[in-house]
Amino acid sequence: MKACRVCKAIVRGKKEGKEPLKCWNCGSTDLTKHFSGIIIILSEDSLIAKKLDLKPGEWAVEIND
Ligand SMILES: [Zn+2]
Protein backbone atom coordinates (compact mmCIF):
# COMPACT_ATOMS: atom_id res chain seq x y z
CA MET A 1 0.00 0.00 0.00
CA LYS A 2 1.33 3.43 -0.97
CA ALA A 3 0.19 7.02 -1.04
CA CYS A 4 0.22 9.35 -4.04
CA ARG A 5 2.53 12.34 -3.54
CA VAL A 6 0.41 14.45 -5.89
CA CYS A 7 -3.14 14.02 -4.54
CA LYS A 8 -2.60 11.93 -1.35
CA ALA A 9 -4.84 9.06 -2.49
CA ILE A 10 -4.04 5.69 -0.89
CA VAL A 11 -3.13 3.27 -3.68
CA ARG A 12 -3.29 -0.51 -3.19
CA GLY A 13 -1.95 -3.22 -5.48
CA LYS A 14 -4.61 -5.06 -7.48
CA LYS A 15 -3.22 -8.42 -6.36
CA GLU A 16 -2.20 -9.33 -2.83
CA GLY A 17 1.52 -8.71 -2.37
CA LYS A 18 1.86 -6.68 -5.58
CA GLU A 19 2.95 -3.07 -5.37
CA PRO A 20 0.67 -0.55 -7.08
CA LEU A 21 2.13 1.26 -10.09
CA LYS A 22 -0.02 4.34 -10.39
CA CYS A 23 -2.59 6.42 -8.60
CA TRP A 24 -6.25 5.52 -9.26
CA ASN A 25 -7.27 9.14 -8.73
CA CYS A 26 -4.82 11.31 -10.69
CA GLY A 27 -2.79 8.71 -12.62
CA SER A 28 0.53 9.81 -11.11
CA THR A 29 3.27 7.21 -10.67
CA ASP A 30 4.87 9.29 -7.91
CA LEU A 31 3.96 7.01 -4.98
CA THR A 32 5.50 6.68 -1.53
CA LYS A 33 5.32 4.22 1.35
CA HIS A 34 6.00 6.99 3.81
CA PHE A 35 2.75 8.48 5.03
CA SER A 36 1.44 9.11 8.51
CA GLY A 37 -2.13 7.80 8.49
CA ILE A 38 -5.26 7.13 6.47
CA ILE A 39 -8.53 9.02 6.19
CA ILE A 40 -11.37 6.82 4.88
CA ILE A 41 -14.27 8.64 3.23
CA LEU A 42 -17.36 6.50 2.68
CA SER A 43 -19.82 9.14 1.54
CA GLU A 44 -19.51 12.43 -0.34
CA ASP A 45 -22.10 13.83 2.07
CA SER A 46 -19.93 13.38 5.16
CA LEU A 47 -18.88 16.58 6.90
CA ILE A 48 -15.21 15.58 6.81
CA ALA A 49 -15.39 14.88 3.06
CA LYS A 50 -16.90 18.31 2.47
CA LYS A 51 -14.48 20.04 4.80
CA LEU A 52 -11.42 18.37 3.25
CA ASP A 53 -12.92 18.37 -0.26
CA LEU A 54 -12.31 14.64 -0.76
CA LYS A 55 -14.10 12.02 -2.84
CA PRO A 56 -15.07 8.67 -1.28
CA GLY A 57 -11.94 6.55 -0.94
CA GLU A 58 -8.81 6.32 1.18
CA TRP A 59 -6.48 9.29 1.59
CA ALA A 60 -3.18 9.83 3.37
CA VAL A 61 -3.27 12.24 6.29
CA GLU A 62 0.25 13.45 5.57
CA ILE A 63 3.09 12.46 3.24
CA ASN A 64 6.35 12.16 5.16
CA ASP A 65 8.98 12.28 2.46
ZN1 LIG B 1 -2.84 10.81 -7.12
N, CA, C, O and the ligand as a Tripos MOL2 file, in Angstrom:
@<TRIPOS>MOLECULE
protein
  261   259    66     0     0
PROTEIN
NO_CHARGES

@<TRIPOS>ATOM
      1 N           0.8420   -1.1950    0.0000 N.3       1 MET1
      2 CA          0.0000    0.0000    0.0000 C.3       1 MET1
      3 C           0.8770    1.2430    0.0000 C.2       1 MET1
      4 O           1.8260    1.3430    0.7770 O.2       1 MET1
      5 N           0.5530    2.1890   -0.8760 N.am      2 LYS2
      6 CA          1.3260    3.4260   -0.9740 C.3       2 LYS2
      7 C           0.3840    4.6150   -1.0280 C.2       2 LYS2
      8 O          -0.8290    4.4650   -1.1730 O.2       2 LYS2
      9 N           0.9700    5.8050   -0.9070 N.am      3 ALA3
     10 CA          0.1870    7.0250   -1.0450 C.3       3 ALA3
     11 C           0.7350    7.8410   -2.2110 C.2       3 ALA3
     12 O           1.9400    7.8620   -2.4630 O.2       3 ALA3
     13 N          -0.1610    8.5040   -2.9070 N.am      4 CYS4
     14 CA          0.2170    9.3460   -4.0440 C.3       4 CYS4
     15 C           0.7600   10.6780   -3.5200 C.2       4 CYS4
     16 O           0.1140   11.3390   -2.7070 O.2       4 CYS4
     17 N           1.9510   11.0680   -3.9880 N.am      5 ARG5
     18 CA          2.5260   12.3390   -3.5370 C.3       5 ARG5
     19 C           1.7800   13.5410   -4.1060 C.2       5 ARG5
     20 O           1.8410   14.6370   -3.5490 O.2       5 ARG5
     21 N           1.0760   13.3310   -5.2190 N.am      6 VAL6
     22 CA          0.4080   14.4460   -5.8910 C.3       6 VAL6
     23 C          -0.9260   14.7750   -5.2220 C.2       6 VAL6
     24 O          -1.1840   15.9300   -4.8830 O.2       6 VAL6
     25 N          -1.7810   13.7510   -5.0290 N.am      7 CYS7
     26 CA         -3.1390   14.0230   -4.5410 C.3       7 CYS7
     27 C          -3.4290   13.3480   -3.2020 C.2       7 CYS7
     28 O          -4.5230   13.5120   -2.6610 O.2       7 CYS7
     29 N          -2.4610   12.5840   -2.6500 N.am      8 LYS8
     30 CA         -2.5990   11.9320   -1.3470 C.3       8 LYS8
     31 C          -3.5570   10.7410   -1.3280 C.2       8 LYS8
     32 O          -3.9000   10.2550   -0.2500 O.2       8 LYS8
     33 N          -3.9900   10.2680   -2.4740 N.am      9 ALA9
     34 CA         -4.8360    9.0580   -2.4920 C.3       9 ALA9
     35 C          -4.0170    7.8620   -2.0190 C.2       9 ALA9
     36 O          -2.8300    7.7470   -2.3260 O.2       9 ALA9
     37 N          -4.6760    6.9630   -1.2580 N.am     10 ILE10
     38 CA         -4.0370    5.6930   -0.8950 C.3      10 ILE10
     39 C          -4.2160    4.7340   -2.0620 C.2      10 ILE10
     40 O          -5.3280    4.5360   -2.5510 O.2      10 ILE10
     41 N          -3.1170    4.1420   -2.5040 N.am     11 VAL11
     42 CA         -3.1280    3.2710   -3.6790 C.3      11 VAL11
     43 C          -2.7230    1.8730   -3.2350 C.2      11 VAL11
     44 O          -1.6700    1.6880   -2.6240 O.2      11 VAL11
     45 N          -3.5640    0.8870   -3.5460 N.am     12 ARG12
     46 CA         -3.2940   -0.5090   -3.1890 C.3      12 ARG12
     47 C          -3.0370   -1.3120   -4.4530 C.2      12 ARG12
     48 O          -3.6030   -1.0210   -5.5070 O.2      12 ARG12
     49 N          -2.1820   -2.3230   -4.3470 N.am     13 GLY13
     50 CA         -1.9460   -3.2220   -5.4760 C.3      13 GLY13
     51 C          -3.2150   -4.0090   -5.7970 C.2      13 GLY13
     52 O          -3.9970   -4.3380   -4.9050 O.2      13 GLY13
     53 N          -3.4060   -4.3040   -7.0830 N.am     14 LYS14
     54 CA         -4.6080   -5.0570   -7.4760 C.3      14 LYS14
     55 C          -4.5780   -6.4720   -6.9190 C.2      14 LYS14
     56 O          -5.6040   -7.0130   -6.5070 O.2      14 LYS14
     57 N          -3.3670   -7.0750   -6.9110 N.am     15 LYS15
     58 CA         -3.2240   -8.4160   -6.3560 C.3      15 LYS15
     59 C          -2.5050   -8.3460   -5.0230 C.2      15 LYS15
     60 O          -1.6560   -7.4800   -4.8120 O.2      15 LYS15
     61 N          -2.8420   -9.2490   -4.1340 N.am     16 GLU16
     62 CA         -2.2000   -9.3350   -2.8340 C.3      16 GLU16
     63 C          -0.6850   -9.4550   -3.0050 C.2      16 GLU16
     64 O          -0.2110  -10.3010   -3.7630 O.2      16 GLU16
     65 N           0.0660   -8.6180   -2.3100 N.am     17 GLY17
     66 CA          1.5190   -8.7100   -2.3680 C.3      17 GLY17
     67 C           2.1550   -7.9780   -3.5300 C.2      17 GLY17
     68 O           3.3800   -7.8990   -3.6180 O.2      17 GLY17
     69 N           1.3190   -7.4290   -4.4440 N.am     18 LYS18
     70 CA          1.8630   -6.6800   -5.5840 C.3      18 LYS18
     71 C           1.8250   -5.1870   -5.2670 C.2      18 LYS18
     72 O           0.8430   -4.6700   -4.7340 O.2      18 LYS18
     73 N           2.9150   -4.5140   -5.6070 N.am     19 GLU19
     74 CA          2.9460   -3.0740   -5.3740 C.3      19 GLU19
     75 C           2.1640   -2.3430   -6.4660 C.2      19 GLU19
     76 O           2.2540   -2.6990   -7.6410 O.2      19 GLU19
     77 N           1.4040   -1.3320   -6.0810 N.am     20 PRO20
     78 CA          0.6710   -0.5540   -7.0810 C.3      20 PRO20
     79 C           1.6320    0.2720   -7.9400 C.2      20 PRO20
     80 O           2.6950    0.6760   -7.4690 O.2      20 PRO20
     81 N           1.2640    0.5190   -9.1770 N.am     21 LEU21
     82 CA          2.1310    1.2580  -10.0860 C.3      21 LEU21
     83 C           1.7110    2.7050  -10.2580 C.2      21 LEU21
     84 O           2.5510    3.5930  -10.4050 O.2      21 LEU21
     85 N           0.4040    2.9400  -10.2400 N.am     22 LYS22
     86 CA         -0.0160    4.3350  -10.3910 C.3      22 LYS22
     87 C          -1.2810    4.6450   -9.6080 C.2      22 LYS22
     88 O          -2.0380    3.7580   -9.2110 O.2      22 LYS22
     89 N          -1.4760    5.9250   -9.4060 N.am     23 CYS23
     90 CA         -2.5920    6.4180   -8.6020 C.3      23 CYS23
     91 C          -3.9130    6.2510   -9.3420 C.2      23 CYS23
     92 O          -4.0170    6.6060  -10.5160 O.2      23 CYS23
     93 N          -4.9290    5.7090   -8.6570 N.am     24 TRP24
     94 CA         -6.2520    5.5230   -9.2570 C.3      24 TRP24
     95 C          -6.9660    6.8570   -9.4400 C.2      24 TRP24
     96 O          -7.8790    6.9640  -10.2580 O.2      24 TRP24
     97 N          -6.5640    7.8600   -8.6940 N.am     25 ASN25
     98 CA         -7.2710    9.1380   -8.7340 C.3      25 ASN25
     99 C          -6.7160   10.0770   -9.7970 C.2      25 ASN25
    100 O          -7.4660   10.5750  -10.6370 O.2      25 ASN25
    101 N          -5.3950   10.3260   -9.7680 N.am     26 CYS26
    102 CA         -4.8220   11.3120  -10.6930 C.3      26 CYS26
    103 C          -3.9050   10.6900  -11.7410 C.2      26 CYS26
    104 O          -3.4630   11.3800  -12.6590 O.2      26 CYS26
    105 N          -3.6100    9.3790  -11.6140 N.am     27 GLY27
    106 CA         -2.7940    8.7080  -12.6180 C.3      27 GLY27
    107 C          -1.3020    8.8800  -12.4200 C.2      27 GLY27
    108 O          -0.5130    8.3670  -13.2130 O.2      27 GLY27
    109 N          -0.8930    9.6010  -11.3660 N.am     28 SER28
    110 CA          0.5340    9.8080  -11.1120 C.3      28 SER28
    111 C           1.2110    8.4970  -10.7290 C.2      28 SER28
    112 O           0.6020    7.6260  -10.1070 O.2      28 SER28
    113 N           2.4920    8.3680  -11.1130 N.am     29 THR29
    114 CA          3.2740    7.2110  -10.6730 C.3      29 THR29
    115 C           4.2020    7.5930   -9.5260 C.2      29 THR29
    116 O           5.0610    6.8070   -9.1270 O.2      29 THR29
    117 N           4.0280    8.7900   -9.0040 N.am     30 ASP30
    118 CA          4.8720    9.2860   -7.9130 C.3      30 ASP30
    119 C           4.2650    8.8500   -6.5810 C.2      30 ASP30
    120 O           3.5450    9.6110   -5.9350 O.2      30 ASP30
    121 N           4.5680    7.6090   -6.1780 N.am     31 LEU31
    122 CA          3.9590    7.0140   -4.9790 C.3      31 LEU31
    123 C           5.0060    6.8210   -3.8910 C.2      31 LEU31
    124 O           6.1860    6.6320   -4.1840 O.2      31 LEU31
    125 N           4.5740    6.8690   -2.6460 N.am     32 THR32
    126 CA          5.4980    6.6790   -1.5330 C.3      32 THR32
    127 C           4.8960    5.7690   -0.4630 C.2      32 THR32
    128 O           3.6820    5.7400   -0.2640 O.2      32 THR32
    129 N           5.7660    5.0310    0.2170 N.am     33 LYS33
    130 CA          5.3190    4.2150    1.3460 C.3      33 LYS33
    131 C           5.2750    5.0150    2.6320 C.2      33 LYS33
    132 O           4.7510    4.5570    3.6470 O.2      33 LYS33
    133 N           5.8330    6.2230    2.5780 N.am     34 HIS34
    134 CA          6.0000    6.9920    3.8130 C.3      34 HIS34
    135 C           4.8780    8.0050    3.9910 C.2      34 HIS34
    136 O           4.9480    9.1310    3.4990 O.2      34 HIS34
    137 N           3.8410    7.5770    4.7070 N.am     35 PHE35
    138 CA          2.7500    8.4840    5.0340 C.3      35 PHE35
    139 C           2.2950    8.2010    6.4540 C.2      35 PHE35
    140 O           2.5430    7.1230    6.9950 O.2      35 PHE35
    141 N           1.6240    9.1840    7.0550 N.am     36 SER36
    142 CA          1.4380    9.1120    8.5080 C.3      36 SER36
    143 C           0.1040    8.5370    8.9620 C.2      36 SER36
    144 O          -0.0660    8.2720   10.1520 O.2      36 SER36
    145 N          -0.8380    8.3360    8.0630 N.am     37 GLY37
    146 CA         -2.1260    7.8050    8.4910 C.3      37 GLY37
    147 C          -3.0980    7.8280    7.3360 C.2      37 GLY37
    148 O          -2.7970    8.3580    6.2660 O.2      37 GLY37
    149 N          -4.2750    7.2490    7.5560 N.am     38 ILE38
    150 CA         -5.2560    7.1310    6.4730 C.3      38 ILE38
    151 C          -6.5950    7.7270    6.8990 C.2      38 ILE38
    152 O          -7.0890    7.4620    7.9950 O.2      38 ILE38
    153 N          -7.1690    8.5310    6.0160 N.am     39 ILE39
    154 CA         -8.5350    9.0190    6.1890 C.3      39 ILE39
    155 C          -9.4020    8.2090    5.2330 C.2      39 ILE39
    156 O          -9.1150    8.1520    4.0370 O.2      39 ILE39
    157 N         -10.4710    7.5760    5.7510 N.am     40 ILE40
    158 CA        -11.3680    6.8160    4.8760 C.3      40 ILE40
    159 C         -12.6790    7.5760    4.7410 C.2      40 ILE40
    160 O         -13.3700    7.8220    5.7300 O.2      40 ILE40
    161 N         -13.0140    7.9430    3.5150 N.am     41 ILE41
    162 CA        -14.2660    8.6400    3.2290 C.3      41 ILE41
    163 C         -15.2350    7.6520    2.5840 C.2      41 ILE41
    164 O         -14.9390    7.0780    1.5360 O.2      41 ILE41
    165 N         -16.3900    7.4580    3.2150 N.am     42 LEU42
    166 CA        -17.3640    6.5020    2.6840 C.3      42 LEU42
    167 C         -18.4510    7.1990    1.8680 C.2      42 LEU42
    168 O         -19.0140    6.6160    0.9420 O.2      42 LEU42
    169 N         -18.7380    8.4410    2.2190 N.am     43 SER43
    170 CA        -19.8230    9.1420    1.5440 C.3      43 SER43
    171 C         -19.4160   10.5730    1.2280 C.2      43 SER43
    172 O         -18.7750   11.2390    2.0410 O.2      43 SER43
    173 N         -19.7920   11.0410    0.0420 N.am     44 GLU44
    174 CA        -19.5110   12.4320   -0.3380 C.3      44 GLU44
    175 C         -20.2430   13.4120    0.5600 C.2      44 GLU44
    176 O         -19.8570   14.5770    0.6560 O.2      44 GLU44
    177 N         -21.3010   12.9450    1.2200 N.am     45 ASP45
    178 CA        -22.0970   13.8290    2.0650 C.3      45 ASP45
    179 C         -21.5350   14.0070    3.4640 C.2      45 ASP45
    180 O         -22.0560   14.8050    4.2440 O.2      45 ASP45
    181 N         -20.4510   13.2560    3.8010 N.am     46 SER46
    182 CA        -19.9310   13.3810    5.1590 C.3      46 SER46
    183 C         -19.3190   14.7660    5.3660 C.2      46 SER46
    184 O         -18.7990   15.3750    4.4320 O.2      46 SER46
    185 N         -19.3890   15.2440    6.5890 N.am     47 LEU47
    186 CA        -18.8810   16.5780    6.8970 C.3      47 LEU47
    187 C         -17.3780   16.6620    6.6420 C.2      47 LEU47
    188 O         -16.8770   17.6610    6.1270 O.2      47 LEU47
    189 N         -16.6710   15.5980    7.0100 N.am     48 ILE48
    190 CA        -15.2130   15.5840    6.8110 C.3      48 ILE48
    191 C         -14.8830   15.6510    5.3160 C.2      48 ILE48
    192 O         -13.9800   16.3780    4.9020 O.2      48 ILE48
    193 N         -15.6300   14.8800    4.5110 N.am     49 ALA49
    194 CA        -15.3890   14.8830    3.0640 C.3      49 ALA49
    195 C         -15.5890   16.2780    2.4940 C.2      49 ALA49
    196 O         -14.8140   16.7330    1.6530 O.2      49 ALA49
    197 N         -16.6360   16.9530    2.9600 N.am     50 LYS50
    198 CA        -16.9020   18.3100    2.4700 C.3      50 LYS50
    199 C         -15.8330   19.2790    2.9430 C.2      50 LYS50
    200 O         -15.3590   20.1250    2.1850 O.2      50 LYS50
    201 N         -15.4620   19.1420    4.2050 N.am     51 LYS51
    202 CA        -14.4780   20.0410    4.7960 C.3      51 LYS51
    203 C         -13.1140   19.8910    4.1120 C.2      51 LYS51
    204 O         -12.4350   20.8770    3.8260 O.2      51 LYS51
    205 N         -12.7340   18.6410    3.8610 N.am     52 LEU52
    206 CA        -11.4210   18.3710    3.2520 C.3      52 LEU52
    207 C         -11.4900   18.3390    1.7310 C.2      52 LEU52
    208 O         -10.4630   18.2520    1.0590 O.2      52 LEU52
    209 N         -12.7250   18.4100    1.1820 N.am     53 ASP53
    210 CA        -12.9220   18.3710   -0.2550 C.3      53 ASP53
    211 C         -12.3650   17.0780   -0.8600 C.2      53 ASP53
    212 O         -11.5720   17.1140   -1.8020 O.2      53 ASP53
    213 N         -12.7880   15.9440   -0.3080 N.am     54 LEU54
    214 CA        -12.3080   14.6410   -0.7640 C.3      54 LEU54
    215 C         -13.4470   13.8060   -1.3260 C.2      54 LEU54
    216 O         -14.5830   13.8940   -0.8590 O.2      54 LEU54
    217 N         -13.1350   12.9950   -2.3350 N.am     55 LYS55
    218 CA        -14.0980   12.0160   -2.8440 C.3      55 LYS55
    219 C         -14.0900   10.8010   -1.9250 C.2      55 LYS55
    220 O         -13.1590   10.6300   -1.1380 O.2      55 LYS55
    221 N         -15.1270    9.9450   -2.0140 N.am     56 PRO56
    222 CA        -15.0720    8.6740   -1.2800 C.3      56 PRO56
    223 C         -13.8330    7.8800   -1.6840 C.2      56 PRO56
    224 O         -13.4940    7.7920   -2.8640 O.2      56 PRO56
    225 N         -13.1730    7.3090   -0.6990 N.am     57 GLY57
    226 CA        -11.9450    6.5520   -0.9420 C.3      57 GLY57
    227 C         -11.0320    6.6770    0.2630 C.2      57 GLY57
    228 O         -11.4490    7.1380    1.3250 O.2      57 GLY57
    229 N          -9.7810    6.2630    0.0920 N.am     58 GLU58
    230 CA         -8.8080    6.3220    1.1750 C.3      58 GLU58
    231 C          -7.7460    7.3600    0.8330 C.2      58 GLU58
    232 O          -7.2480    7.4080   -0.2910 O.2      58 GLU58
    233 N          -7.4080    8.1810    1.8080 N.am     59 TRP59
    234 CA         -6.4800    9.2910    1.5870 C.3      59 TRP59
    235 C          -5.4450    9.3320    2.7030 C.2      59 TRP59
    236 O          -5.7570    9.0440    3.8580 O.2      59 TRP59
    237 N          -4.2180    9.6910    2.3560 N.am     60 ALA60
    238 CA         -3.1790    9.8290    3.3660 C.3      60 ALA60
    239 C          -3.4050   11.1140    4.1520 C.2      60 ALA60
    240 O          -3.7860   12.1410    3.5900 O.2      60 ALA60
    241 N          -3.1650   11.0430    5.4590 N.am     61 VAL61
    242 CA         -3.2720   12.2410    6.2870 C.3      61 VAL61
    243 C          -2.1190   13.1880    5.9340 C.2      61 VAL61
    244 O          -2.3180   14.3870    5.7410 O.2      61 VAL61
    245 N          -0.9290   12.6270    5.8580 N.am     62 GLU62
    246 CA          0.2480   13.4470    5.5740 C.3      62 GLU62
    247 C           1.3110   12.5820    4.8970 C.2      62 GLU62
    248 O           1.5180   11.4280    5.2720 O.2      62 GLU62
    249 N           1.9720   13.1490    3.9100 N.am     63 ILE63
    250 CA          3.0890   12.4580    3.2410 C.3      63 ILE63
    251 C           4.3690   12.8670    3.9650 C.2      63 ILE63
    252 O           4.6030   14.0510    4.2100 O.2      63 ILE63
    253 N           5.1980   11.8710    4.3050 N.am     64 ASN64
    254 CA          6.3460   12.1630    5.1610 C.3      64 ASN64
    255 C           7.6810   12.2630    4.4400 C.2      64 ASN64
    256 O           8.7060   12.4940    5.0810 O.2      64 ASN64
    257 N           7.6920   12.0950    3.1330 N.am     65 ASP65
    258 CA          8.9850   12.2790    2.4620 C.3      65 ASP65
    259 C           8.8180   13.0170    1.1420 C.2      65 ASP65
    260 O           9.8020   13.2590    0.4420 O.2      65 ASP65
    261 ZN         -2.8380   10.8100   -7.1190 Zn       66 ZN66
@<TRIPOS>BOND
     1     1     2 1
     2     2     3 1
     3     3     4 2
     4     3     5 am
     5     5     6 1
     6     6     7 1
     7     7     8 2
     8     7     9 am
     9     9    10 1
    10    10    11 1
    11    11    12 2
    12    11    13 am
    13    13    14 1
    14    14    15 1
    15    15    16 2
    16    15    17 am
    17    17    18 1
    18    18    19 1
    19    19    20 2
    20    19    21 am
    21    21    22 1
    22    22    23 1
    23    23    24 2
    24    23    25 am
    25    25    26 1
    26    26    27 1
    27    27    28 2
    28    27    29 am
    29    29    30 1
    30    30    31 1
    31    31    32 2
    32    31    33 am
    33    33    34 1
    34    34    35 1
    35    35    36 2
    36    35    37 am
    37    37    38 1
    38    38    39 1
    39    39    40 2
    40    39    41 am
    41    41    42 1
    42    42    43 1
    43    43    44 2
    44    43    45 am
    45    45    46 1
    46    46    47 1
    47    47    48 2
    48    47    49 am
    49    49    50 1
    50    50    51 1
    51    51    52 2
    52    51    53 am
    53    53    54 1
    54    54    55 1
    55    55    56 2
    56    55    57 am
    57    57    58 1
    58    58    59 1
    59    59    60 2
    60    59    61 am
    61    61    62 1
    62    62    63 1
    63    63    64 2
    64    63    65 am
    65    65    66 1
    66    66    67 1
    67    67    68 2
    68    67    69 am
    69    69    70 1
    70    70    71 1
    71    71    72 2
    72    71    73 am
    73    73    74 1
    74    74    75 1
    75    75    76 2
    76    75    77 am
    77    77    78 1
    78    78    79 1
    79    79    80 2
    80    79    81 am
    81    81    82 1
    82    82    83 1
    83    83    84 2
    84    83    85 am
    85    85    86 1
    86    86    87 1
    87    87    88 2
    88    87    89 am
    89    89    90 1
    90    90    91 1
    91    91    92 2
    92    91    93 am
    93    93    94 1
    94    94    95 1
    95    95    96 2
    96    95    97 am
    97    97    98 1
    98    98    99 1
    99    99   100 2
   100    99   101 am
   101   101   102 1
   102   102   103 1
   103   103   104 2
   104   103   105 am
   105   105   106 1
   106   106   107 1
   107   107   108 2
   108   107   109 am
   109   109   110 1
   110   110   111 1
   111   111   112 2
   112   111   113 am
   113   113   114 1
   114   114   115 1
   115   115   116 2
   116   115   117 am
   117   117   118 1
   118   118   119 1
   119   119   120 2
   120   119   121 am
   121   121   122 1
   122   122   123 1
   123   123   124 2
   124   123   125 am
   125   125   126 1
   126   126   127 1
   127   127   128 2
   128   127   129 am
   129   129   130 1
   130   130   131 1
   131   131   132 2
   132   131   133 am
   133   133   134 1
   134   134   135 1
   135   135   136 2
   136   135   137 am
   137   137   138 1
   138   138   139 1
   139   139   140 2
   140   139   141 am
   141   141   142 1
   142   142   143 1
   143   143   144 2
   144   143   145 am
   145   145   146 1
   146   146   147 1
   147   147   148 2
   148   147   149 am
   149   149   150 1
   150   150   151 1
   151   151   152 2
   152   151   153 am
   153   153   154 1
   154   154   155 1
   155   155   156 2
   156   155   157 am
   157   157   158 1
   158   158   159 1
   159   159   160 2
   160   159   161 am
   161   161   162 1
   162   162   163 1
   163   163   164 2
   164   163   165 am
   165   165   166 1
   166   166   167 1
   167   167   168 2
   168   167   169 am
   169   169   170 1
   170   170   171 1
   171   171   172 2
   172   171   173 am
   173   173   174 1
   174   174   175 1
   175   175   176 2
   176   175   177 am
   177   177   178 1
   178   178   179 1
   179   179   180 2
   180   179   181 am
   181   181   182 1
   182   182   183 1
   183   183   184 2
   184   183   185 am
   185   185   186 1
   186   186   187 1
   187   187   188 2
   188   187   189 am
   189   189   190 1
   190   190   191 1
   191   191   192 2
   192   191   193 am
   193   193   194 1
   194   194   195 1
   195   195   196 2
   196   195   197 am
   197   197   198 1
   198   198   199 1
   199   199   200 2
   200   199   201 am
   201   201   202 1
   202   202   203 1
   203   203   204 2
   204   203   205 am
   205   205   206 1
   206   206   207 1
   207   207   208 2
   208   207   209 am
   209   209   210 1
   210   210   211 1
   211   211   212 2
   212   211   213 am
   213   213   214 1
   214   214   215 1
   215   215   216 2
   216   215   217 am
   217   217   218 1
   218   218   219 1
   219   219   220 2
   220   219   221 am
   221   221   222 1
   222   222   223 1
   223   223   224 2
   224   223   225 am
   225   225   226 1
   226   226   227 1
   227   227   228 2
   228   227   229 am
   229   229   230 1
   230   230   231 1
   231   231   232 2
   232   231   233 am
   233   233   234 1
   234   234   235 1
   235   235   236 2
   236   235   237 am
   237   237   238 1
   238   238   239 1
   239   239   240 2
   240   239   241 am
   241   241   242 1
   242   242   243 1
   243   243   244 2
   244   243   245 am
   245   245   246 1
   246   246   247 1
   247   247   248 2
   248   247   249 am
   249   249   250 1
   250   250   251 1
   251   251   252 2
   252   251   253 am
   253   253   254 1
   254   254   255 1
   255   255   256 2
   256   255   257 am
   257   257   258 1
   258   258   259 1
   259   259   260 2
@<TRIPOS>SUBSTRUCTURE
     1 MET1         2 RESIDUE 1 A MET
     2 LYS2         6 RESIDUE 1 A LYS
     3 ALA3        10 RESIDUE 1 A ALA
     4 CYS4        14 RESIDUE 1 A CYS
     5 ARG5        18 RESIDUE 1 A ARG
     6 VAL6        22 RESIDUE 1 A VAL
     7 CYS7        26 RESIDUE 1 A CYS
     8 LYS8        30 RESIDUE 1 A LYS
     9 ALA9        34 RESIDUE 1 A ALA
    10 ILE10       38 RESIDUE 1 A ILE
    11 VAL11       42 RESIDUE 1 A VAL
    12 ARG12       46 RESIDUE 1 A ARG
    13 GLY13       50 RESIDUE 1 A GLY
    14 LYS14       54 RESIDUE 1 A LYS
    15 LYS15       58 RESIDUE 1 A LYS
    16 GLU16       62 RESIDUE 1 A GLU
    17 GLY17       66 RESIDUE 1 A GLY
    18 LYS18       70 RESIDUE 1 A LYS
    19 GLU19       74 RESIDUE 1 A GLU
    20 PRO20       78 RESIDUE 1 A PRO
    21 LEU21       82 RESIDUE 1 A LEU
    22 LYS22       86 RESIDUE 1 A LYS
    23 CYS23       90 RESIDUE 1 A CYS
    24 TRP24       94 RESIDUE 1 A TRP
    25 ASN25       98 RESIDUE 1 A ASN
    26 CYS26      102 RESIDUE 1 A CYS
    27 GLY27      106 RESIDUE 1 A GLY
    28 SER28      110 RESIDUE 1 A SER
    29 THR29      114 RESIDUE 1 A THR
    30 ASP30      118 RESIDUE 1 A ASP
    31 LEU31      122 RESIDUE 1 A LEU
    32 THR32      126 RESIDUE 1 A THR
    33 LYS33      130 RESIDUE 1 A LYS
    34 HIS34      134 RESIDUE 1 A HIS
    35 PHE35      138 RESIDUE 1 A PHE
    36 SER36      142 RESIDUE 1 A SER
    37 GLY37      146 RESIDUE 1 A GLY
    38 ILE38      150 RESIDUE 1 A ILE
    39 ILE39      154 RESIDUE 1 A ILE
    40 ILE40      158 RESIDUE 1 A ILE
    41 ILE41      162 RESIDUE 1 A ILE
    42 LEU42      166 RESIDUE 1 A LEU
    43 SER43      170 RESIDUE 1 A SER
    44 GLU44      174 RESIDUE 1 A GLU
    45 ASP45      178 RESIDUE 1 A ASP
    46 SER46      182 RESIDUE 1 A SER
    47 LEU47      186 RESIDUE 1 A LEU
    48 ILE48      190 RESIDUE 1 A ILE
    49 ALA49      194 RESIDUE 1 A ALA
    50 LYS50      198 RESIDUE 1 A LYS
    51 LYS51      202 RESIDUE 1 A LYS
    52 LEU52      206 RESIDUE 1 A LEU
    53 ASP53      210 RESIDUE 1 A ASP
    54 LEU54      214 RESIDUE 1 A LEU
    55 LYS55      218 RESIDUE 1 A LYS
    56 PRO56      222 RESIDUE 1 A PRO
    57 GLY57      226 RESIDUE 1 A GLY
    58 GLU58      230 RESIDUE 1 A GLU
    59 TRP59      234 RESIDUE 1 A TRP
    60 ALA60      238 RESIDUE 1 A ALA
    61 VAL61      242 RESIDUE 1 A VAL
    62 GLU62      246 RESIDUE 1 A GLU
    63 ILE63      250 RESIDUE 1 A ILE
    64 ASN64      254 RESIDUE 1 A ASN
    65 ASP65      258 RESIDUE 1 A ASP
    66 ZN66       261 GROUP 0 **** ****
